[in-house]
Amino acid sequence: MENNVDFELESELLEDKRNDSQISRCYGLSEHQAVRYQNNKLVYANNINKEDVPFFCKMCLSDVVVRKCTEKVDHFAHKARQSPIIRQRDKSIHDKCRDEILAYLISSFPEGNWAAERPIKESKEKGYKKVIPDISGRMLSHYPLISIKSCFDIILC
């Protein structure tokens, strides 16, 4: 029974690794290795501490962070980008998805003052940073901000 659990966990970890690599479009971290800036040496995630930063990917040379996990194998991950990067071929899909969602919201909640890419000002007293969501408006007493990352990954705030 224990072997089945180990096999299932290992299969899940491999699937997670494949998904992460496909999303980042870089397979440089798939062996749990990264390069330490300090001495330009290749290191394994299980042999270092979070304090041993910074690191970079040996394939794409972008910054990475170490993930010390309790349920998964220690590994590296590409740092999240601060601004979205949408390739030109993906932009038309992104815009079409945004426009369809916007049209639905306008027809379903016409009083919502829905708009695409409307800047939301910073509010220090409320703790908000300035953002430009893909869609913003009002739905009953809520003011959702919608960011479309891909056609299968829509974030509601």
C-alpha positions as CSV (number, residue, x, y, z in Angstrom):
1,M,0.0,0.0,0.0
2,E,2.8,2.4,0.9
3,N,4.5,1.9,-2.5
4,N,1.2,2.9,-4.2
5,V,1.1,6.1,-2.2
6,D,4.8,6.9,-3.1
7,F,4.1,6.1,-6.7
8,E,1.0,8.4,-6.8
9,L,2.9,11.2,-5.0
10,E,5.9,10.9,-7.4
11,S,3.5,10.9,-10.4
12,E,1.8,14.1,-9.1
13,L,5.2,15.7,-8.6
14,L,6.3,14.9,-12.2
15,E,3.1,16.3,-13.5
16,D,3.6,19.5,-11.5
17,K,7.1,19.8,-12.9
18,R,5.9,19.3,-16.5
19,N,3.1,21.9,-15.9
20,D,5.5,24.4,-14.4
21,S,8.0,24.0,-17.3
22,Q,5.2,24.4,-19.9
23,I,3.9,27.6,-18.2
24,S,7.4,29.2,-18.0
25,R,8.4,27.8,-21.4
26,C,11.8,26.9,-19.8
27,Y,13.0,23.5,-18.7
28,G,16.2,24.7,-17.0
29,L,15.0,24.0,-13.5
30,S,13.5,20.6,-14.1
31,E,16.5,18.9,-12.4
32,H,16.1,20.9,-9.2
33,Q,19.3,22.9,-10.1
34,A,20.1,26.5,-10.5
35,V,23.2,28.7,-10.6
36,R,24.3,30.8,-7.6
37,Y,25.3,34.3,-8.5
38,Q,27.9,34.6,-5.8
39,N,30.3,32.0,-7.4
40,N,28.6,30.9,-10.6
41,K,28.3,27.3,-9.4
42,L,25.5,24.9,-10.1
43,V,23.6,24.0,-6.9
44,Y,20.8,21.6,-6.0
45,A,17.7,22.9,-4.2
46,N,18.0,20.3,-1.4
47,N,21.6,21.3,-0.6
48,I,21.1,25.0,0.0
49,N,19.1,27.4,2.3
50,K,16.8,30.2,1.3
51,E,19.4,32.6,2.7
52,D,21.9,31.4,0.0
53,V,20.3,33.8,-2.6
54,P,20.4,34.9,-5.3
55,F,20.1,32.2,-8.0
56,F,19.4,32.2,-11.8
57,C,18.2,29.6,-14.3
58,K,21.0,27.9,-16.3
59,M,18.9,27.9,-19.4
60,C,17.1,31.3,-19.7
61,L,19.3,33.1,-17.2
62,S,16.3,34.6,-15.4
63,D,16.1,35.0,-11.6
64,V,14.8,32.1,-9.6
65,V,13.8,31.4,-6.0
66,V,14.3,28.3,-4.0
67,R,11.2,26.5,-2.7
68,K,11.7,24.5,0.5
69,C,8.7,22.2,0.7
70,T,7.3,19.9,3.3
71,E,5.1,17.8,0.9
72,K,7.1,18.2,-2.3
73,V,10.7,17.8,-3.2
74,D,12.8,21.0,-2.7
75,H,13.0,22.8,-6.0
76,F,13.7,26.1,-7.8
77,A,11.0,28.2,-9.5
78,H,11.3,31.2,-11.9
79,K,10.5,34.4,-10.2
80,A,7.0,35.7,-11.0
81,R,7.1,38.5,-13.5
82,Q,6.0,41.9,-12.2
83,S,4.3,42.8,-15.5
84,P,2.4,40.4,-17.8
85,I,4.2,39.3,-20.9
86,I,1.8,38.4,-23.7
87,R,3.2,37.3,-27.0
88,Q,1.7,38.9,-30.1
89,R,-0.1,35.6,-31.1
90,D,-1.6,35.3,-27.6
91,K,-2.7,39.0,-27.5
92,S,-5.5,38.4,-29.9
93,I,-6.8,35.5,-27.9
94,H,-6.5,37.5,-24.7
95,D,-8.3,40.5,-26.2
96,K,-11.1,38.3,-27.6
97,C,-11.6,36.5,-24.2
98,R,-11.6,39.9,-22.4
99,D,-14.1,41.4,-24.9
100,E,-16.5,38.4,-24.6
101,I,-16.4,38.5,-20.8
102,L,-16.9,42.3,-20.9
103,A,-19.9,42.0,-23.3
104,Y,-21.5,39.4,-21.0
105,L,-21.0,41.5,-17.9
106,I,-22.4,44.6,-19.7
107,S,-25.5,42.7,-20.8
108,S,-26.0,40.9,-17.4
109,F,-25.3,43.9,-15.2
110,P,-25.9,47.0,-17.3
111,E,-25.8,49.3,-14.3
112,G,-22.2,48.1,-13.5
113,N,-20.3,50.8,-15.5
114,W,-18.0,48.0,-17.0
115,A,-14.8,49.0,-18.8
116,A,-11.7,47.4,-20.2
117,E,-8.3,48.5,-18.9
118,R,-9.6,51.3,-16.7
119,P,-6.8,52.5,-14.3
120,I,-7.6,52.1,-10.6
121,K,-5.8,54.8,-8.5
122,E,-3.7,54.0,-5.5
123,S,-5.4,54.4,-2.1
124,K,-2.9,54.4,0.8
125,E,-5.7,54.6,3.4
126,K,-7.4,51.5,1.9
127,G,-4.1,49.8,1.2
128,Y,-4.6,49.6,-2.6
129,K,-1.8,49.8,-5.2
130,K,-2.4,51.4,-8.6
131,V,-3.6,48.7,-11.0
132,I,-5.0,48.4,-14.5
133,P,-7.2,45.3,-14.6
134,D,-8.4,43.9,-17.8
135,I,-12.0,44.5,-16.7
136,S,-13.5,46.5,-13.9
137,G,-17.0,47.5,-12.9
138,R,-19.7,47.0,-10.3
139,M,-21.8,43.9,-9.6
140,L,-24.5,44.6,-7.0
141,S,-22.4,45.9,-4.0
142,H,-19.1,44.4,-5.2
143,Y,-16.4,46.0,-7.4
144,P,-14.6,43.1,-9.0
145,L,-11.3,43.6,-10.9
146,I,-10.8,40.9,-13.5
147,S,-7.4,39.9,-14.9
148,I,-7.2,37.5,-17.8
149,K,-3.9,35.5,-17.7
150,S,-4.9,33.0,-20.4
151,C,-8.2,31.6,-21.6
152,F,-8.2,29.0,-18.8
153,D,-6.8,31.2,-16.0
154,I,-9.0,34.1,-15.0
155,I,-8.3,35.9,-11.7
156,L,-11.1,37.7,-9.9
157,C,-10.1,40.2,-7.1
